[in-house]
Amino acid sequence: MSEKNLKVYYTIKEVAELIGVTEPTLRFWETEFPHIKPKTTANKVRQYTEKDIDEIKVIYNLIRVRGFKIAAAKKMLHSNRTSVDKTDKVLRKLQDVKEELLALKSQLDVIV
């Protein structure tokens, strides 16, 4: 098992680095999208689960990749959640394939 699968909670810093946004952006998205609800400790430290991270990735896809405004992203999530989730899964799969192809290309570059 990888370390990622063993970890239950992630800090806001880890999530921000994983997603590719700033910590203030994550805190702002928490106020705008009620689906993002990280657990907080007594010291007010946010603890994100895999489910929280998946939700943030969907929002990232809508806002940063597809270019929706916050209001439009909220509307999409509210009115057509199934379609948004399917699109997000397809996009993630395509990104995985791209990474694999780039790895193969770099291996071929070494051989040639």
Biopython code that builds the backbone (N, CA, C, O; Angstrom):
import numpy as np
from Bio.PDB.StructureBuilder import StructureBuilder

atoms = [
    (1, "MET", "N", (0.834, -1.186, 0.000)),
    (1, "MET", "CA", (0.000, 0.000, 0.000)),
    (1, "MET", "C", (0.876, 1.246, 0.000)),
    (1, "MET", "O", (1.944, 1.268, 0.611)),
    (2, "SER", "N", (0.423, 2.253, -0.674)),
    (2, "SER", "CA", (1.187, 3.483, -0.699)),
    (2, "SER", "C", (0.895, 4.304, 0.551)),
    (2, "SER", "O", (-0.095, 4.074, 1.245)),
    (3, "GLU", "N", (1.767, 5.259, 0.823)),
    (3, "GLU", "CA", (1.596, 6.119, 1.998)),
    (3, "GLU", "C", (0.305, 6.926, 1.879)),
    (3, "GLU", "O", (-0.348, 7.203, 2.885)),
    (4, "LYS", "N", (-0.059, 7.299, 0.674)),
    (4, "LYS", "CA", (-1.274, 8.088, 0.451)),
    (4, "LYS", "C", (-2.504, 7.339, 0.956)),
    (4, "LYS", "O", (-3.388, 7.943, 1.562)),
    (5, "ASN", "N", (-2.571, 6.046, 0.715)),
    (5, "ASN", "CA", (-3.723, 5.262, 1.131)),
    (5, "ASN", "C", (-3.763, 5.035, 2.640)),
    (5, "ASN", "O", (-4.832, 4.770, 3.191)),
    (6, "LEU", "N", (-2.628, 5.134, 3.311)),
    (6, "LEU", "CA", (-2.583, 4.918, 4.740)),
    (6, "LEU", "C", (-2.953, 6.170, 5.525)),
    (6, "LEU", "O", (-3.363, 6.075, 6.682)),
    (7, "LYS", "N", (-2.816, 7.322, 4.919)),
    (7, "LYS", "CA", (-3.056, 8.570, 5.605)),
    (7, "LYS", "C", (-4.551, 8.868, 5.656)),
    (7, "LYS", "O", (-5.244, 8.749, 4.645)),
    (8, "VAL", "N", (-5.049, 9.252, 6.822)),
    (8, "VAL", "CA", (-6.473, 9.533, 6.996)),
    (8, "VAL", "C", (-6.757, 11.018, 6.825)),
    (8, "VAL", "O", (-7.733, 11.392, 6.176)),
    (9, "TYR", "N", (-5.908, 11.872, 7.404)),
    (9, "TYR", "CA", (-6.122, 13.318, 7.347)),
    (9, "TYR", "C", (-4.928, 14.022, 6.727)),
    (9, "TYR", "O", (-3.780, 13.611, 6.890)),
    (10, "TYR", "N", (-5.235, 15.099, 6.009)),
    (10, "TYR", "CA", (-4.216, 15.920, 5.367)),
    (10, "TYR", "C", (-4.351, 17.347, 5.872)),
    (10, "TYR", "O", (-5.459, 17.804, 6.151)),
    (11, "THR", "N", (-3.238, 18.050, 5.990)),
    (11, "THR", "CA", (-3.267, 19.449, 6.415)),
    (11, "THR", "C", (-3.644, 20.326, 5.229)),
    (11, "THR", "O", (-3.617, 19.883, 4.081)),
    (12, "ILE", "N", (-3.993, 21.567, 5.518)),
    (12, "ILE", "CA", (-4.355, 22.493, 4.453)),
    (12, "ILE", "C", (-3.154, 22.723, 3.528)),
    (12, "ILE", "O", (-3.321, 22.889, 2.319)),
    (13, "LYS", "N", (-1.955, 22.732, 4.095)),
    (13, "LYS", "CA", (-0.746, 22.924, 3.280)),
    (13, "LYS", "C", (-0.559, 21.767, 2.310)),
    (13, "LYS", "O", (-0.255, 21.981, 1.136)),
    (14, "GLU", "N", (-0.740, 20.547, 2.793)),
    (14, "GLU", "CA", (-0.598, 19.371, 1.927)),
    (14, "GLU", "C", (-1.636, 19.381, 0.812)),
    (14, "GLU", "O", (-1.323, 19.074, -0.338)),
    (15, "VAL", "N", (-2.864, 19.731, 1.154)),
    (15, "VAL", "CA", (-3.938, 19.752, 0.151)),
    (15, "VAL", "C", (-3.679, 20.849, -0.877)),
    (15, "VAL", "O", (-3.866, 20.633, -2.074)),
    (16, "ALA", "N", (-3.254, 22.014, -0.422)),
    (16, "ALA", "CA", (-2.969, 23.120, -1.332)),
    (16, "ALA", "C", (-1.883, 22.731, -2.332)),
    (16, "ALA", "O", (-1.998, 23.022, -3.523)),
    (17, "GLU", "N", (-0.830, 22.072, -1.848)),
    (17, "GLU", "CA", (0.247, 21.634, -2.737)),
    (17, "GLU", "C", (-0.232, 20.555, -3.696)),
    (17, "GLU", "O", (0.124, 20.564, -4.874)),
    (18, "LEU", "N", (-1.032, 19.633, -3.198)),
    (18, "LEU", "CA", (-1.549, 18.541, -4.022)),
    (18, "LEU", "C", (-2.436, 19.068, -5.151)),
    (18, "LEU", "O", (-2.316, 18.629, -6.295)),
    (19, "ILE", "N", (-3.315, 20.001, -4.830)),
    (19, "ILE", "CA", (-4.265, 20.538, -5.806)),
    (19, "ILE", "C", (-3.608, 21.578, -6.711)),
    (19, "ILE", "O", (-3.940, 21.677, -7.892)),
    (20, "GLY", "N", (-2.674, 22.351, -6.152)),
    (20, "GLY", "CA", (-2.023, 23.403, -6.926)),
    (20, "GLY", "C", (-2.680, 24.763, -6.741)),
    (20, "GLY", "O", (-2.726, 25.573, -7.667)),
    (21, "VAL", "N", (-3.190, 25.006, -5.536)),
    (21, "VAL", "CA", (-3.774, 26.304, -5.194)),
    (21, "VAL", "C", (-3.151, 26.775, -3.883)),
    (21, "VAL", "O", (-2.406, 26.039, -3.235)),
    (22, "THR", "N", (-3.466, 28.010, -3.504)),
    (22, "THR", "CA", (-2.940, 28.532, -2.248)),
    (22, "THR", "C", (-3.860, 28.163, -1.089)),
    (22, "THR", "O", (-5.023, 27.814, -1.290)),
    (23, "GLU", "N", (-3.328, 28.244, 0.113)),
    (23, "GLU", "CA", (-4.136, 27.968, 1.295)),
    (23, "GLU", "C", (-5.305, 28.949, 1.429)),
    (23, "GLU", "O", (-6.412, 28.522, 1.758)),
    (24, "PRO", "N", (-5.095, 30.260, 1.183)),
    (24, "PRO", "CA", (-6.243, 31.175, 1.239)),
    (24, "PRO", "C", (-7.341, 30.820, 0.224)),
    (24, "PRO", "O", (-8.524, 31.024, 0.496)),
    (25, "THR", "N", (-6.958, 30.299, -0.922)),
    (25, "THR", "CA", (-7.951, 29.880, -1.912)),
    (25, "THR", "C", (-8.804, 28.744, -1.349)),
    (25, "THR", "O", (-10.026, 28.750, -1.497)),
    (26, "LEU", "N", (-8.169, 27.784, -0.711)),
    (26, "LEU", "CA", (-8.920, 26.676, -0.108)),
    (26, "LEU", "C", (-9.878, 27.185, 0.967)),
    (26, "LEU", "O", (-11.031, 26.760, 1.035)),
    (27, "ARG", "N", (-9.390, 28.100, 1.805)),
    (27, "ARG", "CA", (-10.257, 28.631, 2.859)),
    (27, "ARG", "C", (-11.445, 29.384, 2.246)),
    (27, "ARG", "O", (-12.565, 29.297, 2.750)),
    (28, "PHE", "N", (-11.198, 30.119, 1.164)),
    (28, "PHE", "CA", (-12.279, 30.827, 0.488)),
    (28, "PHE", "C", (-13.280, 29.848, -0.110)),
    (28, "PHE", "O", (-14.489, 30.041, 0.020)),
    (29, "TRP", "N", (-12.792, 28.805, -0.761)),
    (29, "TRP", "CA", (-13.691, 27.812, -1.350)),
    (29, "TRP", "C", (-14.543, 27.139, -0.282)),
    (29, "TRP", "O", (-15.693, 26.784, -0.538)),
    (30, "GLU", "N", (-13.984, 26.962, 0.919)),
    (30, "GLU", "CA", (-14.773, 26.386, 2.013)),
    (30, "GLU", "C", (-15.984, 27.259, 2.344)),
    (30, "GLU", "O", (-17.051, 26.748, 2.683)),
    (31, "THR", "N", (-15.810, 28.579, 2.242)),
    (31, "THR", "CA", (-16.928, 29.478, 2.539)),
    (31, "THR", "C", (-17.954, 29.484, 1.414)),
    (31, "THR", "O", (-19.139, 29.708, 1.662)),
    (32, "GLU", "N", (-17.524, 29.246, 0.201)),
    (32, "GLU", "CA", (-18.407, 29.311, -0.966)),
    (32, "GLU", "C", (-19.094, 27.982, -1.280)),
    (32, "GLU", "O", (-20.212, 27.967, -1.796)),
    (33, "PHE", "N", (-18.434, 26.878, -0.975)),
    (33, "PHE", "CA", (-18.957, 25.558, -1.324)),
    (33, "PHE", "C", (-19.157, 24.738, -0.051)),
    (33, "PHE", "O", (-18.188, 24.260, 0.538)),
    (34, "PRO", "N", (-20.409, 24.573, 0.375)),
    (34, "PRO", "CA", (-20.675, 23.865, 1.627)),
    (34, "PRO", "C", (-20.283, 22.384, 1.610)),
    (34, "PRO", "O", (-20.250, 21.741, 2.659)),
    (35, "HIS", "N", (-19.987, 21.842, 0.425)),
    (35, "HIS", "CA", (-19.578, 20.441, 0.333)),
    (35, "HIS", "C", (-18.193, 20.214, 0.948)),
    (35, "HIS", "O", (-17.860, 19.098, 1.348)),
    (36, "ILE", "N", (-17.404, 21.263, 1.019)),
    (36, "ILE", "CA", (-16.058, 21.147, 1.593)),
    (36, "ILE", "C", (-16.160, 21.451, 3.079)),
    (36, "ILE", "O", (-16.346, 22.597, 3.487)),
    (37, "LYS", "N", (-16.036, 20.408, 3.872)),
    (37, "LYS", "CA", (-16.139, 20.576, 5.325)),
    (37, "LYS", "C", (-15.035, 19.798, 6.020)),
    (37, "LYS", "O", (-15.273, 18.706, 6.535)),
    (38, "PRO", "N", (-13.818, 20.356, 6.039)),
    (38, "PRO", "CA", (-12.757, 19.630, 6.746)),
    (38, "PRO", "C", (-13.024, 19.629, 8.249)),
    (38, "PRO", "O", (-13.639, 20.542, 8.800)),
    (39, "LYS", "N", (-12.548, 18.594, 8.872)),
    (39, "LYS", "CA", (-12.630, 18.499, 10.323)),
    (39, "LYS", "C", (-11.639, 19.511, 10.904)),
    (39, "LYS", "O", (-10.577, 19.737, 10.325)),
    (40, "THR", "N", (-11.974, 20.114, 12.030)),
    (40, "THR", "CA", (-11.025, 21.026, 12.667)),
    (40, "THR", "C", (-10.718, 20.538, 14.082)),
    (40, "THR", "O", (-11.587, 20.037, 14.795)),
    (41, "THR", "N", (-9.464, 20.700, 14.455)),
    (41, "THR", "CA", (-9.039, 20.299, 15.791)),
    (41, "THR", "C", (-9.337, 21.426, 16.772)),
    (41, "THR", "O", (-9.818, 22.488, 16.377)),
    (42, "ALA", "N", (-9.051, 21.196, 18.047)),
    (42, "ALA", "CA", (-9.256, 22.212, 19.075)),
    (42, "ALA", "C", (-8.396, 23.450, 18.800)),
    (42, "ALA", "O", (-8.744, 24.559, 19.205)),
    (43, "ASN", "N", (-7.279, 23.249, 18.115)),
    (43, "ASN", "CA", (-6.377, 24.360, 17.774)),
    (43, "ASN", "C", (-6.736, 25.011, 16.447)),
    (43, "ASN", "O", (-5.954, 25.798, 15.912)),
    (44, "LYS", "N", (-7.906, 24.694, 15.912)),
    (44, "LYS", "CA", (-8.398, 25.253, 14.643)),
    (44, "LYS", "C", (-7.573, 24.809, 13.436)),
    (44, "LYS", "O", (-7.509, 25.523, 12.435)),
    (45, "VAL", "N", (-6.949, 23.653, 13.521)),
    (45, "VAL", "CA", (-6.185, 23.105, 12.409)),
    (45, "VAL", "C", (-7.138, 22.271, 11.550)),
    (45, "VAL", "O", (-7.814, 21.372, 12.050)),
    (46, "ARG", "N", (-7.182, 22.580, 10.254)),
    (46, "ARG", "CA", (-8.065, 21.858, 9.340)),
    (46, "ARG", "C", (-7.475, 20.493, 9.013)),
    (46, "ARG", "O", (-6.272, 20.359, 8.787)),
    (47, "GLN", "N", (-8.344, 19.475, 8.991)),
    (47, "GLN", "CA", (-7.926, 18.125, 8.633)),
    (47, "GLN", "C", (-8.833, 17.643, 7.502)),
    (47, "GLN", "O", (-10.030, 17.430, 7.695)),
    (48, "TYR", "N", (-8.244, 17.478, 6.331)),
    (48, "TYR", "CA", (-8.994, 17.081, 5.145)),
    (48, "TYR", "C", (-8.924, 15.569, 4.950)),
    (48, "TYR", "O", (-7.882, 14.952, 5.174)),
    (49, "THR", "N", (-10.035, 14.985, 4.532)),
    (49, "THR", "CA", (-10.087, 13.561, 4.203)),
    (49, "THR", "C", (-9.973, 13.405, 2.688)),
    (49, "THR", "O", (-9.980, 14.390, 1.950)),
    (50, "GLU", "N", (-9.868, 12.158, 2.237)),
    (50, "GLU", "CA", (-9.844, 11.885, 0.792)),
    (50, "GLU", "C", (-11.119, 12.418, 0.125)),
    (50, "GLU", "O", (-11.072, 12.945, -0.986)),
    (51, "LYS", "N", (-12.244, 12.277, 0.810)),
    (51, "LYS", "CA", (-13.516, 12.771, 0.274)),
    (51, "LYS", "C", (-13.469, 14.289, 0.082)),
    (51, "LYS", "O", (-13.927, 14.802, -0.939)),
    (52, "ASP", "N", (-12.917, 15.004, 1.059)),
    (52, "ASP", "CA", (-12.769, 16.457, 0.937)),
    (52, "ASP", "C", (-11.886, 16.809, -0.253)),
    (52, "ASP", "O", (-12.187, 17.729, -1.013)),
    (53, "ILE", "N", (-10.798, 16.069, -0.403)),
    (53, "ILE", "CA", (-9.851, 16.335, -1.492)),
    (53, "ILE", "C", (-10.517, 16.080, -2.842)),
    (53, "ILE", "O", (-10.324, 16.854, -3.779)),
    (54, "ASP", "N", (-11.294, 15.008, -2.951)),
    (54, "ASP", "CA", (-12.004, 14.729, -4.202)),
    (54, "ASP", "C", (-12.975, 15.861, -4.533)),
    (54, "ASP", "O", (-13.088, 16.261, -5.691)),
    (55, "GLU", "N", (-13.666, 16.373, -3.535)),
    (55, "GLU", "CA", (-14.594, 17.487, -3.742)),
    (55, "GLU", "C", (-13.843, 18.731, -4.210)),
    (55, "GLU", "O", (-14.312, 19.440, -5.100)),
    (56, "ILE", "N", (-12.700, 18.995, -3.626)),
    (56, "ILE", "CA", (-11.892, 20.154, -4.015)),
    (56, "ILE", "C", (-11.399, 19.994, -5.451)),
    (56, "ILE", "O", (-11.352, 20.967, -6.204)),
    (57, "LYS", "N", (-11.035, 18.779, -5.831)),
    (57, "LYS", "CA", (-10.588, 18.545, -7.211)),
    (57, "LYS", "C", (-11.704, 18.837, -8.219)),
    (57, "LYS", "O", (-11.446, 19.373, -9.296)),
    (58, "VAL", "N", (-12.940, 18.485, -7.867)),
    (58, "VAL", "CA", (-14.074, 18.775, -8.740)),
    (58, "VAL", "C", (-14.228, 20.290, -8.888)),
    (58, "VAL", "O", (-14.418, 20.795, -9.994)),
    (59, "ILE", "N", (-14.145, 21.002, -7.779)),
    (59, "ILE", "CA", (-14.269, 22.458, -7.804)),
    (59, "ILE", "C", (-13.114, 23.069, -8.586)),
    (59, "ILE", "O", (-13.322, 23.990, -9.376)),
    (60, "TYR", "N", (-11.908, 22.572, -8.377)),
    (60, "TYR", "CA", (-10.745, 23.049, -9.126)),
    (60, "TYR", "C", (-10.967, 22.877, -10.622)),
    (60, "TYR", "O", (-10.679, 23.776, -11.411)),
    (61, "ASN", "N", (-11.481, 21.716, -11.001)),
    (61, "ASN", "CA", (-11.751, 21.443, -12.411)),
    (61, "ASN", "C", (-12.738, 22.459, -12.981)),
    (61, "ASN", "O", (-12.531, 22.979, -14.078)),
    (62, "LEU", "N", (-13.792, 22.739, -12.252)),
    (62, "LEU", "CA", (-14.794, 23.687, -12.740)),
    (62, "LEU", "C", (-14.246, 25.105, -12.844)),
    (62, "LEU", "O", (-14.491, 25.796, -13.833)),
    (63, "ILE", "N", (-13.509, 25.538, -11.830)),
    (63, "ILE", "CA", (-13.071, 26.934, -11.777)),
    (63, "ILE", "C", (-11.777, 27.179, -12.543)),
    (63, "ILE", "O", (-11.705, 28.092, -13.366)),
    (64, "ARG", "N", (-10.770, 26.381, -12.282)),
    (64, "ARG", "CA", (-9.453, 26.655, -12.865)),
    (64, "ARG", "C", (-9.254, 26.032, -14.247)),
    (64, "ARG", "O", (-8.613, 26.629, -15.112)),
    (65, "VAL", "N", (-9.799, 24.841, -14.455)),
    (65, "VAL", "CA", (-9.596, 24.165, -15.742)),
    (65, "VAL", "C", (-10.631, 24.608, -16.765)),
    (65, "VAL", "O", (-10.288, 24.979, -17.888)),
    (66, "ARG", "N", (-11.903, 24.565, -16.369)),
    (66, "ARG", "CA", (-12.977, 24.884, -17.304)),
    (66, "ARG", "C", (-13.334, 26.372, -17.328)),
    (66, "ARG", "O", (-14.060, 26.817, -18.217)),
    (67, "GLY", "N", (-12.834, 27.140, -16.365)),
    (67, "GLY", "CA", (-13.002, 28.586, -16.390)),
    (67, "GLY", "C", (-14.328, 29.128, -15.891)),
    (67, "GLY", "O", (-14.688, 30.258, -16.218)),
    (68, "PHE", "N", (-15.067, 28.349, -15.105)),
    (68, "PHE", "CA", (-16.335, 28.831, -14.569)),
    (68, "PHE", "C", (-16.085, 29.858, -13.469)),
    (68, "PHE", "O", (-15.086, 29.785, -12.753)),
    (69, "LYS", "N", (-16.993, 30.805, -13.344)),
    (69, "LYS", "CA", (-17.001, 31.712, -12.201)),
    (69, "LYS", "C", (-17.567, 30.934, -11.008)),
    (69, "LYS", "O", (-18.156, 29.867, -11.179)),
    (70, "ILE", "N", (-17.384, 31.473, -9.808)),
    (70, "ILE", "CA", (-17.855, 30.793, -8.590)),
    (70, "ILE", "C", (-19.354, 30.507, -8.675)),
    (70, "ILE", "O", (-19.791, 29.392, -8.389)),
    (71, "ALA", "N", (-20.139, 31.511, -9.066)),
    (71, "ALA", "CA", (-21.596, 31.333, -9.132)),
    (71, "ALA", "C", (-21.978, 30.239, -10.132)),
    (71, "ALA", "O", (-22.872, 29.435, -9.867)),
    (72, "ALA", "N", (-21.303, 30.214, -11.269)),
    (72, "ALA", "CA", (-21.605, 29.199, -12.288)),
    (72, "ALA", "C", (-21.199, 27.810, -11.803)),
    (72, "ALA", "O", (-21.898, 26.831, -12.067)),
    (73, "ALA", "N", (-20.077, 27.721, -11.097)),
    (73, "ALA", "CA", (-19.630, 26.429, -10.557)),
    (73, "ALA", "C", (-20.631, 25.920, -9.519)),
    (73, "ALA", "O", (-20.958, 24.734, -9.493)),
    (74, "LYS", "N", (-21.112, 26.819, -8.671)),
    (74, "LYS", "CA", (-22.135, 26.429, -7.683)),
    (74, "LYS", "C", (-23.384, 25.909, -8.382)),
    (74, "LYS", "O", (-23.950, 24.890, -7.988)),
    (75, "LYS", "N", (-23.804, 26.619, -9.421)),
    (75, "LYS", "CA", (-25.011, 26.226, -10.158)),
    (75, "LYS", "C", (-24.829, 24.852, -10.798)),
    (75, "LYS", "O", (-25.732, 24.017, -10.752)),
    (76, "MET", "N", (-23.657, 24.619, -11.396)),
    (76, "MET", "CA", (-23.369, 23.328, -12.017)),
    (76, "MET", "C", (-23.411, 22.204, -10.987)),
    (76, "MET", "O", (-23.990, 21.146, -11.231)),
    (77, "LEU", "N", (-22.796, 22.444, -9.843)),
    (77, "LEU", "CA", (-22.782, 21.419, -8.793)),
    (77, "LEU", "C", (-24.180, 21.142, -8.268)),
    (77, "LEU", "O", (-24.514, 20.002, -7.943)),
    (78, "HIS", "N", (-24.990, 22.178, -8.185)),
    (78, "HIS", "CA", (-26.344, 22.017, -7.651)),
    (78, "HIS", "C", (-27.287, 21.368, -8.659)),
    (78, "HIS", "O", (-28.074, 20.492, -8.300)),
    (79, "SER", "N", (-27.210, 21.792, -9.911)),
    (79, "SER", "CA", (-28.197, 21.340, -10.897)),
    (79, "SER", "C", (-27.810, 20.069, -11.643)),
    (79, "SER", "O", (-28.682, 19.318, -12.079)),
    (80, "ASN", "N", (-26.518, 19.823, -11.793)),
    (80, "ASN", "CA", (-26.106, 18.713, -12.647)),
    (80, "ASN", "C", (-24.896, 17.994, -12.066)),
    (80, "ASN", "O", (-23.893, 17.816, -12.757)),
    (81, "ARG", "N", (-24.978, 17.584, -10.822)),
    (81, "ARG", "CA", (-23.847, 16.987, -10.115)),
    (81, "ARG", "C", (-23.333, 15.716, -10.788)),
    (81, "ARG", "O", (-22.122, 15.505, -10.849)),
    (82, "THR", "N", (-24.216, 14.877, -11.286)),
    (82, "THR", "CA", (-23.803, 13.617, -11.914)),
    (82, "THR", "C", (-22.908, 13.879, -13.117)),
    (82, "THR", "O", (-21.872, 13.234, -13.278)),
    (83, "SER", "N", (-23.300, 14.811, -13.945)),
    (83, "SER", "CA", (-22.511, 15.149, -15.123)),
    (83, "SER", "C", (-21.157, 15.738, -14.731)),
    (83, "SER", "O", (-20.139, 15.425, -15.348)),
    (84, "VAL", "N", (-21.147, 16.580, -13.718)),
    (84, "VAL", "CA", (-19.899, 17.189, -13.250)),
    (84, "VAL", "C", (-18.942, 16.115, -12.757)),
    (84, "VAL", "O", (-17.750, 16.156, -13.061)),
    (85, "ASP", "N", (-19.463, 15.148, -11.992)),
    (85, "ASP", "CA", (-18.625, 14.066, -11.476)),
    (85, "ASP", "C", (-18.059, 13.206, -12.600)),
    (85, "ASP", "O", (-16.887, 12.830, -12.564)),
    (86, "LYS", "N", (-18.882, 12.893, -13.595)),
    (86, "LYS", "CA", (-18.415, 12.081, -14.723)),
    (86, "LYS", "C", (-17.334, 12.821, -15.500)),
    (86, "LYS", "O", (-16.323, 12.228, -15.875)),
    (87, "THR", "N", (-17.539, 14.107, -15.741)),
    (87, "THR", "CA", (-16.555, 14.910, -16.468)),
    (87, "THR", "C", (-15.247, 14.959, -15.703)),
    (87, "THR", "O", (-14.172, 14.869, -16.296)),
    (88, "ASP", "N", (-15.333, 15.100, -14.390)),
    (88, "ASP", "CA", (-14.141, 15.147, -13.558)),
    (88, "ASP", "C", (-13.378, 13.832, -13.633)),
    (88, "ASP", "O", (-12.150, 13.836, -13.723)),
    (89, "LYS", "N", (-14.088, 12.704, -13.597)),
    (89, "LYS", "CA", (-13.437, 11.389, -13.684)),
    (89, "LYS", "C", (-12.732, 11.209, -15.029)),
    (89, "LYS", "O", (-11.621, 10.683, -15.090)),
    (90, "VAL", "N", (-13.382, 11.646, -16.095)),
    (90, "VAL", "CA", (-12.779, 11.547, -17.424)),
    (90, "VAL", "C", (-11.517, 12.401, -17.493)),
    (90, "VAL", "O", (-10.493, 11.965, -18.018)),
    (91, "LEU", "N", (-11.595, 13.608, -16.967)),
    (91, "LEU", "CA", (-10.441, 14.497, -16.983)),
    (91, "LEU", "C", (-9.273, 13.907, -16.190)),
    (91, "LEU", "O", (-8.128, 13.968, -16.638)),
    (92, "ARG", "N", (-9.551, 13.347, -15.036)),
    (92, "ARG", "CA", (-8.485, 12.720, -14.236)),
    (92, "ARG", "C", (-7.845, 11.551, -14.974)),
    (92, "ARG", "O", (-6.626, 11.383, -14.944)),
    (93, "LYS", "N", (-8.671, 10.744, -15.637)),
    (93, "LYS", "CA", (-8.146, 9.602, -16.394)),
    (93, "LYS", "C", (-7.247, 10.090, -17.528)),
    (93, "LYS", "O", (-6.177, 9.530, -17.768)),
    (94, "LEU", "N", (-7.687, 11.132, -18.219)),
    (94, "LEU", "CA", (-6.877, 11.687, -19.300)),
    (94, "LEU", "C", (-5.548, 12.237, -18.775)),
    (94, "LEU", "O", (-4.517, 12.092, -19.432)),
    (95, "GLN", "N", (-5.566, 12.857, -17.613)),
    (95, "GLN", "CA", (-4.326, 13.357, -17.027)),
    (95, "GLN", "C", (-3.393, 12.204, -16.666)),
    (95, "GLN", "O", (-2.180, 12.312, -16.842)),
    (96, "ASP", "N", (-3.951, 11.100, -16.163)),
    (96, "ASP", "CA", (-3.140, 9.924, -15.855)),
    (96, "ASP", "C", (-2.501, 9.350, -17.120)),
    (96, "ASP", "O", (-1.323, 8.994, -17.126)),
    (97, "VAL", "N", (-3.289, 9.267, -18.180)),
    (97, "VAL", "CA", (-2.777, 8.756, -19.456)),
    (97, "VAL", "C", (-1.670, 9.670, -19.976)),
    (97, "VAL", "O", (-0.649, 9.190, -20.468)),
    (98, "LYS", "N", (-1.866, 10.978, -19.869)),
    (98, "LYS", "CA", (-0.848, 11.933, -20.317)),
    (98, "LYS", "C", (0.456, 11.720, -19.554)),
    (98, "LYS", "O", (1.532, 11.722, -20.153)),
    (99, "GLU", "N", (0.368, 11.536, -18.231)),
    (99, "GLU", "CA", (1.562, 11.312, -17.424)),
    (99, "GLU", "C", (2.273, 10.026, -17.840)),
    (99, "GLU", "O", (3.501, 9.990, -17.918)),
    (100, "GLU", "N", (1.506, 8.977, -18.105)),
    (100, "GLU", "CA", (2.100, 7.715, -18.550)),
    (100, "GLU", "C", (2.792, 7.879, -19.902)),
    (100, "GLU", "O", (3.890, 7.361, -20.106)),
    (101, "LEU", "N", (2.158, 8.592, -20.814)),
    (101, "LEU", "CA", (2.755, 8.813, -22.131)),
    (101, "LEU", "C", (4.030, 9.643, -22.032)),
    (101, "LEU", "O", (5.004, 9.369, -22.733)),
    (102, "LEU", "N", (4.032, 10.651, -21.169)),
    (102, "LEU", "CA", (5.243, 11.452, -20.982)),
    (102, "LEU", "C", (6.370, 10.620, -20.378)),
    (102, "LEU", "O", (7.534, 10.801, -20.736)),
    (103, "ALA", "N", (6.034, 9.713, -19.471)),
    (103, "ALA", "CA", (7.044, 8.833, -18.881)),
    (103, "ALA", "C", (7.622, 7.901, -19.945)),
    (103, "ALA", "O", (8.832, 7.681, -19.998)),
    (104, "LEU", "N", (6.745, 7.356, -20.791)),
    (104, "LEU", "CA", (7.217, 6.495, -21.882)),
    (104, "LEU", "C", (8.106, 7.266, -22.851)),
    (104, "LEU", "O", (9.126, 6.755, -23.314)),
    (105, "LYS", "N", (7.708, 8.502, -23.151)),
    (105, "LYS", "CA", (8.502, 9.336, -24.060)),
    (105, "LYS", "C", (9.892, 9.582, -23.482)),
    (105, "LYS", "O", (10.886, 9.504, -24.203)),
    (106, "SER", "N", (9.966, 9.876, -22.191)),
    (106, "SER", "CA", (11.272, 10.123, -21.595)),
    (106, "SER", "C", (12.138, 8.870, -21.604)),
    (106, "SER", "O", (13.355, 8.960, -21.766)),
    (107, "GLN", "N", (11.518, 7.694, -21.429)),
    (107, "GLN", "CA", (12.256, 6.444, -21.510)),
    (107, "GLN", "C", (12.765, 6.199, -22.923)),
    (107, "GLN", "O", (13.887, 5.731, -23.117)),
    (108, "LEU", "N", (11.927, 6.520, -23.913)),
    (108, "LEU", "CA", (12.355, 6.362, -25.292)),
    (108, "LEU", "C", (13.462, 7.333, -25.659)),
    (108, "LEU", "O", (14.351, 6.988, -26.437)),
    (109, "ASP", "N", (13.425, 8.530, -25.118)),
    (109, "ASP", "CA", (14.475, 9.524, -25.369)),
    (109, "ASP", "C", (15.815, 9.042, -24.856)),
    (109, "ASP", "O", (16.846, 9.337, -25.461)),
    (110, "VAL", "N", (15.826, 8.309, -23.756)),
    (110, "VAL", "CA", (17.056, 7.774, -23.190)),
    (110, "VAL", "C", (17.624, 6.681, -24.089)),
    (110, "VAL", "O", (18.837, 6.582, -24.274)),
    (111, "ILE", "N", (16.738, 5.870, -24.639)),
    (111, "ILE", "CA", (17.156, 4.760, -25.495)),
    (111, "ILE", "C", (17.727, 5.286, -26.809)),
    (111, "ILE", "O", (18.741, 4.779, -27.289)),
    (112, "VAL", "N", (17.108, 6.261, -27.373)),
    (112, "VAL", "CA", (17.504, 6.794, -28.684)),
    (112, "VAL", "C", (18.635, 7.717, -28.558)),
    (112, "VAL", "O", (19.102, 8.261, -29.559)),
]
sb = StructureBuilder()
sb.init_structure("model")
sb.init_model(0)
sb.init_chain("A")
sb.init_seg("    ")
for serial, (resi, resn, name, xyz) in enumerate(atoms, 1):
    if name == "N":
        sb.init_residue(resn, " ", resi, " ")
    sb.init_atom(name, np.array(xyz, "f"), 0.0, 1.0, " ", f" {name:<3s}", serial, name[0])
structure = sb.get_structure()
